[in-house]
Amino acid sequence: MTRLSAFAALALAVLALASPVHGQGTAAAALEATLPASFEGTLPAGDGPGIRYHLDLFADGSYALRTTFLARGEHASFDDLGRWVPSSDGRVLVLRGGREAPELFHVDGSESLTKLDLDARPVAASASHAIRRTAAFAPIEPSLPMRGEYRYLADAATFRECLTGRALPVAMEEQSVAVERAYLAARPAPGEPVVALVQGRIVPRPPMEGTGTRPTLVVDRLIRLQPETACAPLFRAAPLLDTEWTLTAFASGPVPQTVGKARPAHVLLRESQGQRLLAGSGGCNRLTGGFTLDGDRIAFRRVATTKMVCPKGMDAERRLLDVLAQARSWRVLGRLLELYDEGGARLARFEARAPGDAGTR
């Protein structure tokens, strides 16, 4: 089996992961039907020769990304692993891995993706920011620090990588013995996982049984074991309803920080007994009301507040009420909610703060 087929098999073999639920008929859904796939392109980087992107997308919702800074010569490539989710309208892919900020791409079709800025807007430049599908799926062999659930049982070691959820066999080579010994000394019980941070590579290796090859973790160095015994929840798109959405920005800029013990401004949309209800806070007063929803169209009705007067934050609260009055459409980008006016201008951005999301980015 070739390296290509080994990585393709991995995308089909991760049965424990729920596949992303995408809208039918969207650009993202059409792209997903053609995965796995690799995309490549050189994007502008100031006055330099650019940044070479290689992106592998898998149908299980995971990805591998290599960016190469062409101006830096040797040792200029950086790998990342993570999960991708489509925006609620199926036009944008949100990639969240180990880097500080997500990567956003507009889905031009199944053959091309265009890099967006962190506001999900086209990058202002005359040069192309598109990466294009390669003629054949050609996955990279990622090399980077990885955090995952390590376990050793029945003379075999496995590593469930935390950012992707992929379960990888561990090759009995390089520094695997150091990880095994550290695990045996720290495990809570035989076969129970321990979270390990390692420097490693994902490469094709023959399986213990059967023929061909499969993606396998080669440990180059044990960095440390960590006190946790499980990974944090995988990155996923937040649902519009039953998510606490914390206000993070207006169209004109960030939201002033809440003073004292007041909770940050937030909204919660839910359905109860056939009614669509709004609850939340403006940062001072509680909010209540209703809303209508039709696809990506939304309108807030009968929004009312309590009548407290706070020394600070009243201006931001009034602006939030104006946003709710003007909102006519919405879009979820991974963990972000955006509200737009009738003309499509963005009014405000919110971030998901649902119960149980600790550690999920």
VEXKEKOL-469310 format. One record per residue: residue in one letter; y, z, x of N, C-alpha, C in turn. Coordinates in steps of 0.2 Angstrom, whole numbers, padded with zeros to 4 digits, always signed. Layout:
VEXKEKOL-469310
AYZXYZXYZX;...
This chain:
VEXKEKOL-469310
M-0006+0000+0004+0000+0000+0000+0006+0000+0004;T+0011-0004+0003+0017-0004+0007+0022+0002+0005;R+0027+0003+0010+0032+0008+0009+0035+0007+0002;L+0037+0001+0000+0040-0001-0006+0036+0002-0012;S+0029+0000-0012+0025+0002-0018+0024+0010-0018;A+0024+0013-0012+0024+0020-0011+0029+0024-0015;F+0036+0021-0013+0041+0024-0016+0042+0023-0024;A+0040+0017-0026+0040+0015-0033+0035+0019-0037;A+0029+0021-0033+0024+0025-0037+0027+0032-0038;L+0031+0034-0033+0034+0041-0034+0038+0042-0040;A+0042+0036-0042+0046+0036-0047+0042+0037-0054;L+0036+0034-0054+0032+0034-0060+0027+0040-0060;A+0026+0044-0054+0022+0049-0054+0024+0056-0056;V+0031+0057-0056+0034+0063-0057+0034+0065-0065;L+0028+0066-0067+0027+0067-0074+0030+0073-0077;A+0031+0078-0073+0034+0085-0075+0041+0084-0077;L+0045+0079-0075+0052+0078-0076+0053+0074-0082;A+0058+0077-0086+0059+0073-0092+0064+0067-0090;S+0062+0061-0093+0067+0055-0091+0073+0056-0095;P+0079+0053-0092+0085+0054-0095+0085+0050-0102;V+0088+0053-0107+0088+0050-0113+0095+0046-0114;H+0094+0040-0114+0100+0035-0114+0101+0032-0120;G+0107+0030-0122+0109+0027-0128+0105+0020-0128;Q+0103+0018-0134+0100+0011-0134+0105+0006-0134;G+0103+0000-0130+0108-0005-0130+0114-0005-0126;T+0114+0001-0122+0120+0002-0117+0118-0002-0110;A+0123-0003-0106+0122-0005-0100+0118-0001-0096;A+0118+0006-0096+0114+0010-0092+0107+0009-0094;A+0106+0009-0101+0099+0008-0103+0096+0001-0101;A+0100-0004-0101+0097-0010-0098+0095-0010-0091;L+0100-0006-0087+0098-0005-0080+0092-0001-0079;E+0091+0004-0083+0085+0009-0082+0079+0005-0083;A+0079+0000-0087+0073-0004-0089+0071-0008-0083;T+0075-0009-0078+0073-0013-0072+0072-0008-0066;L+0072-0002-0066+0071+0002-0061+0064+0003-0059;P+0062+0005-0052+0067+0007-0047+0070+0001-0044;A+0076+0002-0041+0080-0004-0038+0084-0001-0032;S+0086-0005-0028+0091-0003-0022+0097-0008-0023;F+0103-0004-0021+0109-0008-0021+0112-0007-0015;E+0116-0012-0012+0119-0012-0006+0126-0015-0006;G+0130-0013-0002+0137-0016-0001+0141-0012+0004;T+0146-0016+0007+0151-0012+0011+0158-0012+0007;L+0160-0006+0007+0166-0004+0003+0172-0003+0007;P+0178-0004+0005+0184-0003+0009+0184+0004+0011;A+0187+0006+0017+0189+0013+0020+0195+0012+0024;G+0201+0012+0020+0207+0012+0024+0208+0006+0028;D+0210+0006+0034+0211+0000+0038+0205-0001+0043;G+0199+0003+0042+0193+0002+0046+0189-0003+0043;P+0183-0004+0046+0178-0009+0044+0174-0007+0038;G+0175-0001+0035+0172+0000+0029+0166+0005+0029;I+0163+0006+0023+0158+0011+0023+0152+0007+0019;R+0146+0007+0023+0141+0004+0020+0137+0008+0015;Y+0136+0006+0009+0132+0010+0004+0125+0007+0003;H+0120+0011+0003+0113+0010+0001+0111+0015-0004;L+0110+0013-0010+0108+0017-0016+0102+0015-0019;D+0097+0020-0019+0090+0019-0022+0091+0023-0029;L+0089+0019-0034+0089+0022-0041+0082+0022-0043;F+0079+0028-0046+0073+0029-0048+0073+0030-0056;A+0068+0027-0059+0067+0028-0066+0067+0035-0069;D+0065+0040-0064+0064+0047-0066+0071+0051-0066;G+0076+0047-0065+0083+0050-0065+0085+0053-0058;S+0081+0051-0053+0083+0054-0046+0086+0048-0042;Y+0089+0049-0036+0092+0044-0032+0091+0046-0025;A+0092+0041-0020+0093+0043-0013+0099+0038-0011;L+0104+0041-0007+0110+0037-0005+0111+0038+0002;R+0112+0033+0005+0114+0033+0012+0121+0029+0013;T+0126+0033+0016+0133+0030+0017+0133+0030+0025;T+0135+0024+0027+0136+0023+0035+0143+0021+0036;F+0147+0025+0040+0154+0024+0042+0154+0019+0048;L+0156+0013+0046+0155+0008+0052+0159+0009+0058;A+0165+0012+0057+0169+0013+0062+0167+0019+0067;R+0162+0022+0066+0160+0028+0070+0155+0027+0075;G+0152+0021+0075+0146+0019+0079+0140+0023+0078;E+0137+0026+0083+0130+0029+0082+0131+0036+0078;H+0126+0038+0075+0126+0044+0071+0131+0044+0065;A+0132+0038+0062+0137+0038+0057+0135+0037+0050;S+0128+0038+0049+0125+0038+0043+0123+0045+0040;F+0124+0046+0034+0123+0052+0030+0119+0051+0024;D+0114+0054+0023+0110+0054+0017+0111+0059+0012;D+0109+0057+0006+0110+0062+0000+0104+0061-0005;L+0102+0066-0008+0097+0066-0013+0100+0069-0020;G+0098+0067-0025+0101+0070-0031+0098+0067-0038;R+0102+0068-0043+0100+0066-0050+0106+0062-0052;W+0104+0056-0056+0109+0052-0059+0108+0053-0067;V+0114+0053-0070+0114+0053-0078+0119+0047-0080;P+0118+0044-0086+0123+0040-0088+0128+0044-0092;S+0134+0041-0093+0139+0043-0097+0137+0042-0104;S+0140+0046-0109+0138+0045-0116+0139+0038-0119;D+0143+0034-0116+0144+0028-0118+0140+0023-0115;G+0136+0025-0110+0131+0021-0106+0135+0016-0101;R+0141+0017-0099+0145+0012-0095+0145+0015-0088;V+0144+0021-0087+0145+0024-0080+0139+0028-0078;L+0137+0028-0072+0132+0032-0069+0136+0038-0065;V+0134+0044-0066+0136+0050-0063+0131+0052-0058;L+0132+0052-0052+0127+0054-0047+0129+0061-0044;R+0124+0066-0045+0126+0073-0042+0120+0075-0037;G+0122+0076-0031+0117+0078-0026+0120+0084-0022;G+0119+0084-0015+0121+0089-0011+0128+0089-0009;R+0132+0083-0010+0138+0083-0008+0143+0087-0012;E+0149+0088-0010+0154+0092-0013+0156+0089-0020;A+0157+0082-0020+0159+0079-0026+0154+0074-0028;P+0154+0072-0035+0149+0067-0037+0151+0060-0035;E+0147+0056-0036+0148+0049-0035+0148+0045-0042;L+0153+0041-0044+0153+0038-0050+0153+0030-0049;F+0149+0027-0053+0148+0020-0053+0149+0017-0060;H+0153+0012-0061+0153+0008-0067+0147+0003-0067;V+0143+0003-0073+0137-0002-0073+0140-0009-0075;D+0140-0013-0070+0142-0020-0072+0137-0024-0075;G+0131-0022-0075+0125-0025-0077+0119-0023-0073;S+0113-0026-0074+0107-0023-0070+0108-0026-0062;E+0113-0030-0061+0113-0033-0054+0119-0030-0050;S+0123-0026-0053+0129-0024-0049+0132-0017-0052;L+0134-0013-0047+0138-0007-0049+0144-0007-0045;T+0150-0004-0048+0156-0004-0045+0158+0003-0044;K+0160+0005-0038+0162+0012-0037+0168+0014-0040;L+0169+0020-0043+0174+0023-0047+0177+0029-0043;D+0183+0031-0045+0186+0037-0042+0183+0043-0046;L+0186+0049-0044+0183+0055-0047+0186+0055-0054;D+0191+0052-0056+0193+0051-0063+0189+0046-0067;A+0184+0043-0064+0180+0038-0068+0185+0032-0069;R+0189+0030-0064+0194+0025-0065+0192+0020-0059;P+0194+0013-0060+0193+0009-0054+0197+0011-0048;V+0195+0010-0042+0198+0012-0036+0204+0006-0035;A+0210+0009-0034+0215+0004-0034+0215+0001-0027;A+0213-0005-0026+0212-0009-0020+0211-0016-0022;S+0213-0021-0017+0212-0028-0019+0205-0030-0017;A+0201-0026-0012+0195-0028-0010+0190-0026-0016;S+0184-0029-0016+0178-0027-0020+0176-0020-0019;H+0174-0016-0024+0171-0010-0023+0164-0010-0026;A+0161-0016-0026+0154-0017-0029+0149-0016-0024;I+0143-0014-0026+0137-0014-0023+0132-0018-0027;R+0128-0022-0024+0124-0026-0028+0116-0025-0026;R+0112-0027-0031+0105-0026-0031+0102-0030-0025;T+0098-0027-0021+0094-0031-0016+0089-0035-0019;A+0087-0041-0016+0082-0045-0019+0075-0041-0020;A+0074-0037-0016+0068-0032-0017+0069-0025-0016;F+0066-0021-0020+0067-0014-0019+0065-0012-0012;A+0070-0009-0008+0069-0007-0001+0072+0000+0000;P+0068+0005-0002+0071+0012-0001+0072+0014+0006;I+0076+0018+0007+0078+0022+0013+0072+0027+0014;E+0072+0030+0020+0068+0036+0022+0073+0041+0023;P+0075+0045+0018+0081+0050+0019+0079+0055+0024;S+0084+0057+0028+0084+0062+0033+0090+0067+0032;L+0088+0073+0031+0094+0077+0029+0091+0085+0028;P+0095+0090+0028+0093+0096+0026+0091+0096+0019;M+0085+0099+0017+0083+0099+0010+0081+0106+0008;R+0082+0108+0002+0080+0114+0000+0075+0113-0006;G+0070+0117-0006+0065+0116-0011+0060+0122-0011;E+0056+0122-0016+0050+0127-0018+0044+0125-0014;Y+0043+0129-0008+0037+0127-0004+0032+0132-0006;R+0026+0129-0006+0020+0133-0007+0014+0130-0003;Y+0009+0135-0001+0004+0133+0003-0003+0136-0001;L-0007+0131-0002-0013+0133-0006-0019+0128-0005;A-0025+0131-0004-0031+0127-0003-0029+0122+0003;D-0027+0125+0009-0026+0121+0015-0021+0115+0014;A-0017+0115+0009-0012+0110+0008-0005+0113+0006;A+0000+0110+0009+0007+0112+0007+0011+0107+0003;T+0015+0109-0002+0019+0105-0006+0026+0108-0006;F+0031+0103-0007+0038+0105-0007+0041+0102-0013;R+0044+0106-0018+0047+0103-0024+0055+0103-0022;E+0057+0097-0020+0064+0097-0018+0069+0098-0024;C+0074+0103-0023+0078+0106-0028+0083+0101-0031;L+0086+0096-0028+0091+0092-0031+0088+0086-0035;T+0082+0084-0033+0079+0079-0037+0073+0081-0042;G+0070+0087-0040+0064+0089-0043+0058+0086-0041;R+0058+0082-0036+0052+0078-0034+0047+0083-0030;A+0041+0082-0032+0036+0086-0029+0033+0082-0023;L+0033+0084-0017+0031+0080-0011+0026+0084-0007;P+0021+0081-0005+0016+0084+0000+0019+0085+0006;V+0017+0090+0010+0020+0091+0017+0016+0089+0022;A+0018+0084+0027+0014+0082+0032+0012+0087+0037;M+0006+0088+0039+0004+0093+0044+0006+0090+0051;E+0012+0090+0052+0014+0087+0059+0021+0090+0060;E+0024+0089+0066+0031+0092+0068+0031+0099+0067;Q+0035+0102+0063+0036+0109+0062+0033+0112+0056;S+0028+0109+0053+0025+0111+0047+0022+0118+0048;V+0019+0119+0054+0016+0125+0055+0021+0131+0055;A+0027+0130+0057+0032+0136+0057+0034+0137+0050;V+0034+0132+0046+0035+0134+0039+0030+0137+0035;E+0024+0135+0037+0018+0138+0034+0017+0146+0036;R+0018+0147+0042+0018+0154+0045+0023+0158+0041;A+0029+0156+0041+0035+0160+0038+0033+0161+0030;Y+0030+0156+0027+0029+0156+0020+0023+0162+0019;L+0018+0161+0023+0012+0166+0022+0015+0173+0023;A+0020+0174+0027+0022+0181+0028+0027+0183+0023;A+0030+0179+0019+0035+0180+0014+0033+0179+0007;R+0028+0176+0005+0026+0174-0001+0025+0180-0006;P+0027+0180-0012+0026+0186-0016+0018+0187-0018;A+0015+0181-0018+0007+0182-0020+0004+0175-0018;P-0002+0175-0017-0005+0168-0015-0004+0163-0019;G-0001+0157-0016+0000+0151-0020+0007+0151-0024;E+0011+0157-0024+0017+0157-0027+0022+0154-0022;P+0027+0150-0025+0032+0147-0021+0037+0152-0018;V+0040+0149-0013+0046+0152-0009+0051+0147-0008;V+0057+0148-0009+0062+0143-0008+0064+0142+0000;A+0063+0136+0002+0064+0135+0010+0070+0130+0011;L+0073+0131+0016+0078+0126+0018+0076+0123+0025;V+0075+0117+0025+0072+0113+0030+0076+0107+0032;Q+0076+0105+0038+0078+0099+0040+0072+0094+0040;G+0073+0089+0037+0067+0085+0036+0068+0078+0034;R+0062+0074+0034+0063+0067+0032+0057+0065+0026;I+0059+0061+0022+0054+0058+0017+0052+0052+0019;V+0045+0051+0021+0042+0045+0024+0036+0044+0021;P+0033+0038+0021+0027+0036+0018+0021+0038+0023;R+0016+0042+0020+0010+0044+0024+0004+0043+0020;P-0002+0043+0023-0008+0042+0019-0009+0049+0015;P-0011+0048+0009-0013+0055+0005-0019+0058+0008;M-0020+0064+0006-0026+0068+0008-0033+0064+0005;E-0032+0061-0001-0037+0058-0005-0034+0051-0007;G-0039+0046-0007-0037+0040-0009-0034+0035-0004;T-0031+0030-0006-0029+0025-0001-0022+0024-0001;G-0019+0020+0003-0012+0018+0003-0008+0024+0006;T-0002+0024+0004+0003+0029+0006+0007+0032+0000;R+0010+0038+0002+0014+0041-0004+0020+0044+0000;P+0026+0045-0003+0031+0048+0000+0029+0056+0002;T+0031+0057+0008+0029+0064+0011+0034+0067+0015;L+0035+0074+0014+0040+0077+0018+0037+0079+0025;V+0041+0076+0030+0040+0078+0037+0045+0083+0039;V+0043+0089+0041+0048+0095+0042+0050+0094+0050;D+0056+0093+0051+0058+0093+0058+0060+0100+0061;R+0063+0104+0056+0065+0111+0058+0065+0115+0052;L+0062+0121+0052+0063+0126+0047+0070+0130+0049;I+0075+0129+0044+0081+0132+0044+0081+0140+0042;R+0078+0141+0037+0077+0148+0034+0073+0148+0028;L+0070+0153+0026+0067+0155+0019+0073+0158+0016;Q+0073+0157+0009+0078+0160+0005+0075+0165+0000;P+0079+0170-0002+0076+0175-0007+0073+0173-0013;E+0076+0167-0016+0074+0164-0022+0067+0162-0022;T+0063+0162-0028+0057+0159-0028+0057+0152-0032;A+0062+0150-0035+0063+0144-0039+0069+0141-0038;C+0070+0134-0039+0076+0130-0038+0080+0132-0045;A+0086+0130-0044+0091+0131-0050+0089+0125-0054;P+0091+0125-0061+0090+0119-0065+0093+0113-0063;L+0089+0107-0064+0091+0101-0062+0098+0099-0065;F+0102+0095-0062+0108+0092-0065+0106+0088-0071;R+0110+0089-0076+0108+0085-0082+0115+0084-0086;A+0115+0079-0090+0121+0078-0094+0122+0083-0100;A+0128+0086-0101+0129+0091-0106+0129+0088-0113;P+0126+0090-0118+0127+0088-0125+0134+0089-0127;L+0137+0085-0131+0144+0086-0134+0144+0093-0138;L+0139+0094-0142+0138+0099-0147+0135+0105-0143;D+0137+0111-0145+0134+0117-0143+0134+0119-0136;T+0140+0116-0133+0142+0117-0126+0148+0120-0126;E+0149+0125-0122+0156+0128-0121+0160+0124-0116;W+0165+0120-0118+0169+0116-0114+0175+0119-0112;T+0176+0121-0105+0182+0124-0103+0187+0119-0101;L+0193+0120-0103+0199+0115-0101+0200+0116-0094;T+0200+0110-0091+0202+0110-0083+0208+0106-0082;A+0210+0101-0086+0216+0097-0084+0218+0093-0090;F+0225+0093-0090+0228+0088-0095+0230+0082-0091;A+0232+0077-0095+0233+0070-0092+0239+0071-0087;S+0243+0076-0088+0249+0076-0083+0247+0081-0077;G+0241+0084-0077+0239+0088-0071+0235+0094-0073;P+0234+0099-0069+0229+0104-0070+0232+0109-0075;V+0227+0113-0078+0229+0119-0083+0231+0125-0079;P+0236+0128-0080+0238+0134-0077+0233+0140-0078;Q+0231+0143-0072+0226+0148-0073+0228+0154-0078;T+0222+0156-0081+0223+0162-0086+0225+0168-0082;V+0230+0172-0085+0232+0178-0082+0229+0184-0085;G+0227+0189-0081+0224+0195-0084+0217+0194-0086;K+0215+0197-0092+0208+0197-0094+0207+0192-0099;A+0212+0188-0101+0211+0182-0106+0206+0177-0103;R+0202+0175-0108+0197+0169-0106+0200+0163-0105;P+0198+0158-0101+0201+0152-0100+0201+0148-0107;A+0205+0143-0107+0205+0139-0114+0199+0135-0114;H+0196+0135-0120+0189+0132-0121+0188+0130-0128;V+0184+0125-0129+0182+0124-0136+0174+0123-0136;L+0172+0125-0142+0164+0124-0144+0164+0120-0150;L+0160+0115-0150+0159+0111-0156+0152+0112-0158;R+0151+0113-0165+0144+0114-0167+0143+0112-0174;E+0137+0111-0176+0136+0110-0183+0132+0116-0186;S+0134+0118-0193+0131+0123-0196+0131+0122-0203;Q+0125+0122-0206+0125+0121-0214+0128+0115-0216;G+0128+0109-0212+0131+0103-0214+0138+0102-0213;Q+0141+0107-0209+0148+0107-0208+0149+0107-0200;R+0154+0103-0198+0155+0102-0191+0161+0107-0189;L+0160+0112-0185+0165+0117-0184+0168+0117-0177;L+0174+0119-0176+0177+0120-0170+0178+0127-0169;A+0177+0130-0163+0179+0137-0161+0181+0137-0154;G+0184+0142-0152+0187+0142-0145+0193+0147-0144;S+0196+0145-0139+0202+0149-0137+0207+0144-0133;G+0214+0146-0135+0219+0142-0131+0221+0146-0125;G+0217+0151-0123+0219+0155-0117+0223+0161-0119;C+0225+0162-0126+0228+0167-0128+0225+0169-0135;N+0226+0164-0140+0224+0165-0147+0217+0161-0148;R+0213+0164-0152+0207+0161-0154+0208+0154-0158;L+0204+0149-0158+0205+0143-0161+0199+0142-0166;T+0200+0140-0172+0195+0138-0177+0197+0132-0180;G+0193+0128-0183+0194+0122-0187+0188+0118-0188;G+0189+0112-0189+0183+0107-0191+0184+0101-0187;F+0180+0096-0187+0180+0090-0184+0176+0085-0188;T+0178+0078-0187+0173+0073-0189+0171+0069-0183;L+0165+0066-0184+0162+0063-0178+0158+0057-0180;D+0160+0051-0177+0157+0045-0179+0156+0041-0173;G+0150+0041-0169+0149+0038-0163+0154+0041-0158;D+0158+0037-0154+0162+0040-0150+0169+0042-0153;R+0170+0041-0159+0176+0043-0163+0176+0050-0165;I+0181+0054-0164+0182+0061-0166+0189+0062-0168;A+0189+0067-0173+0196+0069-0176+0195+0076-0178;F+0200+0080-0176+0200+0087-0177+0204+0089-0183;R+0201+0093-0187+0205+0095-0194+0206+0102-0195;R+0211+0104-0198+0212+0111-0200+0212+0116-0194;V+0215+0114-0189+0214+0118-0183+0219+0124-0184;A+0217+0130-0183+0221+0136-0184+0220+0141-0178;T+0225+0145-0177+0225+0150-0172+0227+0157-0175;T+0225+0162-0171+0227+0169-0172+0235+0169-0170;K+0238+0174-0171+0245+0174-0170+0248+0179-0165;M+0244+0180-0160+0246+0184-0154+0251+0180-0150;V+0255+0184-0146+0260+0181-0142+0258+0184-0135;C+0257+0180-0130+0255+0182-0123+0261+0180-0119;P+0262+0184-0113+0267+0184-0109+0267+0177-0105;K+0261+0174-0104+0260+0168-0100+0254+0164-0104;G+0255+0158-0103+0249+0153-0106+0251+0150-0113;M+0256+0152-0116+0258+0149-0122+0259+0142-0122;D+0262+0140-0117+0264+0132-0116+0257+0128-0116;A+0253+0131-0111+0246+0127-0111+0242+0127-0117;E+0243+0133-0121+0240+0133-0128+0243+0128-0132;R+0249+0127-0133+0252+0123-0137+0250+0115-0135;R+0250+0114-0128+0248+0108-0126+0241+0106-0128;L+0236+0111-0128+0229+0110-0130+0229+0108-0138;L+0233+0112-0142+0234+0110-0149+0236+0103-0150;D+0241+0101-0146+0243+0094-0146+0237+0089-0145;V+0233+0091-0140+0228+0087-0138+0223+0086-0143;L+0221+0091-0147+0217+0091-0152+0219+0087-0158;A+0226+0087-0159+0229+0084-0165+0229+0076-0163;Q+0230+0074-0157+0230+0067-0155+0223+0064-0153;A+0218+0068-0152+0212+0065-0150+0209+0061-0155;R+0206+0055-0153+0203+0050-0157+0196+0048-0155;S+0195+0049-0148+0188+0047-0146+0187+0052-0140;W+0180+0051-0138+0178+0056-0133+0172+0052-0128;R+0171+0055-0122+0166+0053-0118+0164+0059-0114;V+0157+0059-0113+0154+0064-0108+0152+0061-0102;L+0154+0063-0096+0152+0061-0090+0149+0066-0086;G+0142+0067-0087+0138+0072-0084+0140+0079-0087;R+0144+0083-0083+0146+0089-0085+0153+0089-0087;L+0156+0084-0088+0163+0083-0090+0164+0080-0097;L+0169+0083-0101+0171+0080-0107+0178+0077-0107;E+0179+0071-0109+0186+0068-0109+0188+0067-0116;L+0194+0068-0118+0196+0066-0125+0202+0061-0124;Y+0202+0056-0128+0207+0051-0128+0211+0050-0134;D+0217+0047-0133+0221+0046-0139+0219+0039-0143;E+0223+0037-0148+0221+0031-0151+0221+0025-0147;G+0226+0025-0142+0227+0019-0137+0222+0020-0131;G+0217+0025-0131+0213+0025-0125+0215+0029-0119;A+0221+0032-0120+0224+0036-0114+0220+0043-0114;R+0218+0045-0108+0215+0051-0108+0220+0057-0109;L+0218+0062-0113+0223+0067-0115+0221+0073-0111;A+0214+0075-0110+0212+0081-0107+0205+0080-0104;R+0203+0084-0100+0197+0085-0097+0194+0092-0097;F+0188+0093-0099+0184+0099-0100+0178+0099-0095;E+0176+0105-0093+0170+0106-0090+0165+0110-0093;A+0158+0108-0093+0153+0112-0097+0152+0119-0094;R+0152+0123-0099+0150+0130-0097+0145+0133-0102;A+0140+0130-0102+0135+0132-0107+0131+0138-0105;P+0128+0142-0109+0124+0148-0107+0118+0145-0103;G+0116+0148-0097+0110+0146-0093+0112+0141-0088;D+0118+0139-0087+0120+0134-0083+0121+0137-0076;A+0120+0143-0074+0122+0146-0068+0118+0142-0063;G+0121+0139-0058+0118+0136-0052+0117+0128-0054;T+0119+0126-0059+0118+0119-0061+0125+0116-0060;R+0126+0111-0056+0132+0108-0055+0133+0102-0059;
